[in-house]
């Protein structure tokens, strides 16, 4: 295949690149910025895609952010590729503050409590929910009884507060990203259009000069 990698990465390498990409997050940031600048469409169209991608990083549907961002981009008529690039706002460096803000906001809106110091408890809730999923899956093929206790606790104390609490900070952050993106892309597109017109004018001048020279070399009849 034309686009097949020559060097096959191991699972460990794939995970490591996901946590800290080759070249560092600075290089990844510049790559995303470069791709955004070259996207087709109006600055507003591209920025709406960015809005969808950034907003999606505040929802708890981990592993489905690309799909959620694409759906939101379609609804608000945003650039699909910009939406996918916008999800890079959520990365191992930002997921912790995003999660903490979303959980705190959610518990505040729901009138419940969130204990910031209970990191071990939060980790155990994720672990118990995963254990319940596996146990209930196995129960479908065995005589074991299904147990939804861990999943119930996870939904009530983590997932639902995260889902509710991520809306407000997600909208605020995505809107800031939108208004920052529009002028940057507009300025880049104007510079690119000016460079293109300059190249066309230079090519036309060169062609006219060559035609005039050729005309002067023709024998006079």
VEXPAKE-941578 format. One record per residue (C-alpha): residue number from 1; x, y, z; chain. Coordinates in nm, 4 decimals, decimal comma, always signed. Layout:
% VEXPAKE-941578
[NUM [X Y Z] "A"];
...
% end
This chain:
% VEXPAKE-941578
[1 [+0,0000 +0,0000 +0,0000] "A"];
[2 [+0,1203 +0,3534 -0,0788] "A"];
[3 [+0,0518 +0,5035 +0,2647] "A"];
[4 [+0,1490 +0,2003 +0,4747] "A"];
[5 [+0,4102 +0,2689 +0,7421] "A"];
[6 [+0,7485 +0,1075 +0,6764] "A"];
[7 [+0,8241 +0,0883 +1,0474] "A"];
[8 [+0,5482 -0,0890 +1,2374] "A"];
[9 [+0,4976 +0,0634 +1,5821] "A"];
[10 [+0,4431 -0,1551 +1,8843] "A"];
[11 [+0,1446 -0,1044 +2,1134] "A"];
[12 [+0,3762 +0,0522 +2,3712] "A"];
[13 [+0,5087 +0,2982 +2,1117] "A"];
[14 [+0,1567 +0,3955 +2,0019] "A"];
[15 [+0,0550 +0,4638 +2,3621] "A"];
[16 [+0,3760 +0,6575 +2,4270] "A"];
[17 [+0,3220 +0,8735 +2,1166] "A"];
[18 [-0,0316 +0,9411 +2,2338] "A"];
[19 [+0,0954 +1,0655 +2,5707] "A"];
[20 [+0,3960 +1,2519 +2,4336] "A"];
[21 [+0,4106 +1,2702 +2,0518] "A"];
[22 [+0,7361 +1,2450 +1,8622] "A"];
[23 [+0,8933 +1,5898 +1,8538] "A"];
[24 [+0,6993 +1,7049 +2,1602] "A"];
[25 [+0,3698 +1,8856 +2,2066] "A"];
[26 [+0,5176 +2,2101 +2,0693] "A"];
[27 [+0,5776 +2,0449 +1,7345] "A"];
[28 [+0,2299 +1,8902 +1,7456] "A"];
[29 [+0,0813 +2,2357 +1,8152] "A"];
[30 [+0,2598 +2,3899 +1,5172] "A"];
[31 [+0,1471 +2,1001 +1,2980] "A"];
[32 [-0,2174 +2,1570 +1,3934] "A"];
[33 [-0,1781 +2,5339 +1,3399] "A"];
[34 [-0,0245 +2,4738 +0,9959] "A"];
[35 [-0,3045 +2,2399 +0,8926] "A"];
[36 [-0,5707 +2,4840 +1,0136] "A"];
[37 [-0,4253 +2,7652 +0,8069] "A"];
[38 [-0,4402 +2,5603 +0,4908] "A"];
[39 [-0,8002 +2,4441 +0,5289] "A"];
[40 [-1,0424 +2,5602 +0,2574] "A"];
[41 [-1,3445 +2,7739 +0,3408] "A"];
[42 [-1,4203 +3,1028 +0,5110] "A"];
[43 [-1,2585 +3,1836 +0,8460] "A"];
[44 [-1,5995 +3,1553 +1,0128] "A"];
[45 [-1,6616 +2,8123 +0,8582] "A"];
[46 [-1,3252 +2,6842 +0,9829] "A"];
[47 [-1,3649 +2,8472 +1,3251] "A"];
[48 [-1,7037 +2,6804 +1,3742] "A"];
[49 [-1,5265 +2,3489 +1,3271] "A"];
[50 [-1,2694 +2,4507 +1,5874] "A"];
[51 [-1,5553 +2,5421 +1,8207] "A"];
[52 [-1,7008 +2,1924 +1,7825] "A"];
[53 [-1,3669 +2,0232 +1,8467] "A"];
[54 [-1,2748 +2,2277 +2,1536] "A"];
[55 [-1,6227 +2,1944 +2,3035] "A"];
[56 [-1,6100 +1,8175 +2,2584] "A"];
[57 [-1,3003 +1,7882 +2,4785] "A"];
[58 [-1,5193 +1,8884 +2,7748] "A"];
[59 [-1,7532 +1,5912 +2,7355] "A"];
[60 [-1,6877 +1,2560 +2,9075] "A"];
[61 [-1,7164 +1,0447 +2,5915] "A"];
[62 [-1,3487 +0,9506 +2,5817] "A"];
[63 [-1,2571 +0,7491 +2,2753] "A"];
[64 [-1,5485 +0,9019 +2,0828] "A"];
[65 [-1,4380 +1,2665 +2,0687] "A"];
[66 [-1,3717 +1,2544 +1,6933] "A"];
[67 [-1,7230 +1,1244 +1,6280] "A"];
[68 [-1,8901 +1,3721 +1,8650] "A"];
[69 [-1,6924 +1,6631 +1,7189] "A"];
[70 [-1,7881 +1,5606 +1,3654] "A"];
[71 [-2,1580 +1,5438 +1,4571] "A"];
[72 [-2,1508 +1,8846 +1,6256] "A"];
[73 [-1,9641 +2,0329 +1,3286] "A"];
[74 [-2,2345 +1,9064 +1,0941] "A"];
[75 [-2,5074 +2,0576 +1,3115] "A"];
[76 [-2,3466 +2,4038 +1,3288] "A"];
[77 [-2,2167 +2,3919 +0,9690] "A"];
[78 [-1,8496 +2,3869 +1,0596] "A"];
[79 [-1,5462 +2,2451 +0,8848] "A"];
[80 [-1,5190 +1,8739 +0,9636] "A"];
[81 [-1,1394 +1,8521 +0,9519] "A"];
[82 [-1,1120 +2,1643 +1,1682] "A"];
[83 [-1,3375 +1,9943 +1,4222] "A"];
[84 [-1,1104 +1,6903 +1,4324] "A"];
[85 [-0,8033 +1,9116 +1,4709] "A"];
[86 [-0,9825 +2,1063 +1,7441] "A"];
[87 [-1,0037 +1,7937 +1,9580] "A"];
[88 [-0,6246 +1,8170 +2,0003] "A"];
[89 [-0,7085 +2,0785 +2,2641] "A"];
[90 [-0,7783 +1,7771 +2,4811] "A"];
[91 [-0,4490 +1,5970 +2,5506] "A"];
[92 [-0,2701 +1,4442 +2,8497] "A"];
[93 [-0,1554 +1,7937 +2,9505] "A"];
[94 [-0,5079 +1,9407 +2,9612] "A"];
[95 [-0,7366 +1,6479 +3,0432] "A"];
[96 [-0,6747 +1,6748 +3,4177] "A"];
[97 [-0,7718 +2,0451 +3,4512] "A"];
[98 [-1,0616 +1,9943 +3,2061] "A"];
[99 [-1,1894 +1,7006 +3,4100] "A"];
[100 [-1,1527 +1,8779 +3,7443] "A"];
[101 [-1,3321 +2,1917 +3,6209] "A"];
[102 [-1,6104 +1,9895 +3,4610] "A"];
[103 [-1,6624 +1,7697 +3,7690] "A"];
[104 [-1,6605 +2,0642 +4,0092] "A"];
[105 [-1,9028 +2,2618 +3,7924] "A"];
[106 [-2,1301 +1,9619 +3,7506] "A"];
[107 [-2,1503 +1,8850 +4,1205] "A"];
[108 [-2,2123 +2,2540 +4,1926] "A"];
[109 [-2,4998 +2,2711 +3,9419] "A"];
[110 [-2,6474 +1,9440 +4,0695] "A"];
[111 [-2,6157 +2,0468 +4,4329] "A"];
[112 [-2,3873 +1,7561 +4,5190] "A"];
[113 [-2,0346 +1,7473 +4,6594] "A"];
[114 [-1,7045 +1,6781 +4,4915] "A"];
[115 [-1,4006 +1,6123 +4,7106] "A"];
[116 [-1,0884 +1,7197 +4,5236] "A"];
[117 [-0,8624 +1,5297 +4,7594] "A"];
[118 [-1,0332 +1,1961 +4,6915] "A"];
[119 [-0,8144 +1,1071 +4,3926] "A"];
[120 [-0,7870 +0,7449 +4,5033] "A"];
[121 [-1,1648 +0,7258 +4,5340] "A"];
[122 [-1,2073 +0,8732 +4,1860] "A"];
[123 [-0,9623 +0,6209 +4,0408] "A"];
[124 [-1,1411 +0,3376 +4,2184] "A"];
[125 [-1,4730 +0,4494 +4,0704] "A"];
[126 [-1,3277 +0,4186 +3,7209] "A"];
[127 [-1,1806 +0,0792 +3,8108] "A"];
[128 [-1,5047 -0,0490 +3,9646] "A"];
[129 [-1,7066 +0,0641 +3,6624] "A"];
[130 [-1,4677 -0,1180 +3,4293] "A"];
[131 [-1,4805 -0,4289 +3,6475] "A"];
[132 [-1,8606 -0,4230 +3,6389] "A"];
[133 [-1,8614 -0,3969 +3,2597] "A"];
[134 [-1,6349 -0,6980 +3,2282] "A"];
[135 [-1,8207 -0,8981 +3,4942] "A"];
[136 [-2,1604 -0,8303 +3,3344] "A"];
[137 [-2,0275 -0,9214 +2,9919] "A"];
[138 [-1,9001 -1,2551 +3,1244] "A"];
[139 [-2,2315 -1,3075 +3,3067] "A"];
[140 [-2,4127 -1,3225 +2,9737] "A"];
[141 [-2,2330 -1,6500 +2,9035] "A"];
[142 [-2,2208 -1,7931 +3,2569] "A"];
[143 [-2,4496 -1,8419 +3,5551] "A"];
[144 [-2,3110 -1,5403 +3,7401] "A"];
[145 [-2,5505 -1,2620 +3,8350] "A"];
[146 [-2,4972 -0,9157 +3,6892] "A"];
[147 [-2,3899 -0,6398 +3,9271] "A"];
[148 [-2,4438 -0,2724 +3,8365] "A"];
[149 [-2,3269 -0,1200 +4,1674] "A"];
[150 [-1,9940 +0,0138 +4,0428] "A"];
[151 [-2,1443 +0,1457 +3,7202] "A"];
[152 [-2,4282 +0,3122 +3,9104] "A"];
[153 [-2,1866 +0,4907 +4,1442] "A"];
[154 [-1,9665 +0,5921 +3,8505] "A"];
[155 [-2,2648 +0,7336 +3,6573] "A"];
[156 [-2,4056 +0,9299 +3,9507] "A"];
[157 [-2,0798 +1,0640 +4,0949] "A"];
[158 [-1,8531 +1,0972 +3,7887] "A"];
[159 [-2,0106 +1,0587 +3,4443] "A"];
[160 [-2,3335 +1,2581 +3,4855] "A"];
[161 [-2,1740 +1,5479 +3,6812] "A"];
[162 [-1,8952 +1,5555 +3,4201] "A"];
[163 [-2,1517 +1,5605 +3,1384] "A"];
[164 [-2,3530 +1,8436 +3,2958] "A"];
[165 [-2,0540 +2,0401 +3,4235] "A"];
[166 [-1,8614 +2,0320 +3,0973] "A"];
[167 [-2,1269 +2,2285 +2,9070] "A"];
[168 [-2,0636 +2,5768 +3,0495] "A"];
[169 [-1,6786 +2,5733 +3,0540] "A"];
[170 [-1,6873 +2,3945 +2,7177] "A"];
[171 [-1,9000 +2,6679 +2,5602] "A"];
[172 [-1,6841 +2,9433 +2,7109] "A"];
[173 [-1,3531 +2,7878 +2,6035] "A"];
[174 [-1,4805 +2,6945 +2,2560] "A"];
[175 [-1,6171 +3,0451 +2,2011] "A"];
[176 [-1,2837 +3,1993 +2,3004] "A"];
[177 [-1,1120 +2,9638 +2,0550] "A"];
[178 [-1,3601 +3,0683 +1,7843] "A"];
[179 [-1,2924 +3,4406 +1,8214] "A"];
[180 [-0,9165 +3,3814 +1,8343] "A"];
[181 [-0,9221 +3,1606 +1,5258] "A"];
[182 [-1,1261 +3,3839 +1,2914] "A"];
[183 [-0,8819 +3,6810 +1,2689] "A"];
[184 [-0,5772 +3,4546 +1,2525] "A"];
[185 [-0,7139 +3,2511 +0,9607] "A"];
[186 [-0,8477 +3,5639 +0,7857] "A"];
[187 [-0,5061 +3,7320 +0,8058] "A"];
[188 [-0,3329 +3,4186 +0,6770] "A"];
[189 [-0,5766 +3,3794 +0,3883] "A"];
[190 [-0,5238 +3,7452 +0,2873] "A"];
[191 [-0,1460 +3,7012 +0,2906] "A"];
[192 [-0,1716 +3,3809 +0,0912] "A"];
[193 [-0,4047 +3,5455 -0,1622] "A"];
[194 [-0,1636 +3,8408 -0,1941] "A"];
[195 [+0,1309 +3,6055 -0,2539] "A"];
[196 [-0,0709 +3,4169 -0,5127] "A"];
[197 [-0,1633 +3,7395 -0,6985] "A"];
[198 [+0,2010 +3,8464 -0,6873] "A"];
[199 [+0,3122 +3,5160 -0,8393] "A"];
[200 [+0,0456 +3,5400 -1,1110] "A"];
[201 [+0,1469 +3,8972 -1,1928] "A"];
[202 [+0,5139 +3,7974 -1,2098] "A"];
[203 [+0,4317 +3,5025 -1,4370] "A"];
[204 [+0,2222 +3,7244 -1,6647] "A"];
[205 [+0,4974 +3,9873 -1,6819] "A"];
[206 [+0,7504 +3,7183 -1,7672] "A"];
[207 [+0,5255 +3,5780 -2,0366] "A"];
[208 [+0,4650 +3,9227 -2,1847] "A"];
[209 [+0,8389 +3,9946 -2,1845] "A"];
[210 [+0,9095 +3,6652 -2,3574] "A"];
[211 [+0,6374 +3,7337 -2,6156] "A"];
[212 [+0,7716 +4,0823 -2,6827] "A"];
[213 [+1,1247 +3,9477 -2,7261] "A"];
[214 [+0,9987 +3,6808 -2,9609] "A"];
[215 [+0,8021 +3,9435 -3,1535] "A"];
[216 [+1,1147 +4,1567 -3,1894] "A"];
[217 [+1,3141 +3,8654 -3,3282] "A"];
[218 [+1,0681 +3,7993 -3,6086] "A"];
[219 [+1,1921 +3,9037 -3,9567] "A"];
[220 [+1,0280 +4,2157 -4,0964] "A"];
[221 [+0,8432 +4,1472 -4,4226] "A"];
% end
